Amino acid sequence: MNKAAILLTANKADCPHFLSRLKEISNLLLHLPLEKYDHFVEGEEGRILAEKMREFVFVVYGNVRNAHHFLQWAEEENRLEECKNRIHLVTDPATSGLLEKYSLPAIMPREFAKGIDVIEFMLRISTEGAVLYPTTDSHTEEIPGLLKELEMPVTEFTVCRERTLTDTELQNYRKNIQASEVETVLFHNRSSVKRIKLAFPDLNLHQTKNIAADRGVAEFMEREKIPVAVTASGTWLSLSDVVLNKYDK
């Protein structure tokens, strides 16, 4: 059997710094993403947005995935030059690094910022104006909701959507599970609880050390009768700290 002790099911684009921090123990990581995304922009929405691009003062990115697909759209529509005249706010170093590749200066209120950090930064500076928020289809994200509560103008722009795993992908994942000694399972959000149970019905979660990303995830796991060994504080940084504390000896 492979000695891959730690199961992670998040999309790679959502946790680049987590993966980077675990580089020294990457041989122990079994990364089987159950969240897959395709580029998707509805034609009419994209056309209207392209015409309105100059109206936005801010572009706010909640994660590197949304940033990647937004910049792909901007490049395809020849809107990158217009993007350079916007204020770009990001929450993590990976997104900042991606924008730098497109020569777009990014502002990160603090490393691994939460939504409230972005909002507080926007309130502190004197600049006011409309916000563009690239998002994922059918996903509810924190920052647009906070902006709306404060009655700040925000436009959510769908740039990608989730797709289901193919039968081949799922069967290969299950073979990887069977060939590995899974000791620890990371539940990075609430949806990962259901996904892991459905994708890997033979994985005995009463024999693994189960780590919840935050208290909300832990409570959901408890309702699903999944024992929780450790609860992180709601960031990828805290989740990596928990893992490193156990394995990086």
URGIFEN-V862342 format. One record per backbone hydrogen bond with DSSP energy under -1.0 kcal/mol. NH is the residue of the N-H (numbers start at 1). CO is the residue of the C=O. If there is no record, write none. Layout:
# URGIFEN-V862342
nh	co
NH	CO
NH	CO
This chain:
# URGIFEN-V862342
nh	co
2	179
5	3
6	28
7	184
8	30
14	11
15	12
19	15
20	16
21	17
22	18
23	20
25	22
26	23
28	25
29	26
30	6
32	8
34	9
38	161
40	159
46	42
47	43
48	44
49	45
50	46
51	47
52	48
55	52
56	53
57	130
58	130
59	87
60	132
61	89
67	63
68	64
69	65
70	66
71	67
72	68
73	69
74	70
75	71
76	72
77	73
78	75
79	74
83	79
84	80
85	82
86	83
87	57
89	59
90	107
96	92
97	93
98	94
99	95
100	96
101	97
102	99
103	100
104	99
107	88
113	91
118	114
119	115
120	116
121	117
122	118
123	119
124	120
125	121
131	153
132	58
133	155
135	157
137	160
139	136
146	142
147	143
148	144
149	145
150	146
151	148
152	147
155	131
157	133
159	135
161	38
163	36
170	166
171	167
172	168
173	169
174	170
175	171
176	172
177	173
178	174
179	175
180	177
181	2
182	180
183	5
184	5
185	209
186	7
187	211
193	190
195	191
196	192
197	193
198	194
199	195
200	196
203	200
205	203
207	204
209	183
211	185
212	230
213	187
218	214
219	215
220	216
221	217
222	218
223	219
224	220
225	222
226	221
229	210
230	210
232	212
234	213
239	235
240	236
241	237
242	238
243	239
244	240
245	241
246	242
247	243
248	244
249	247
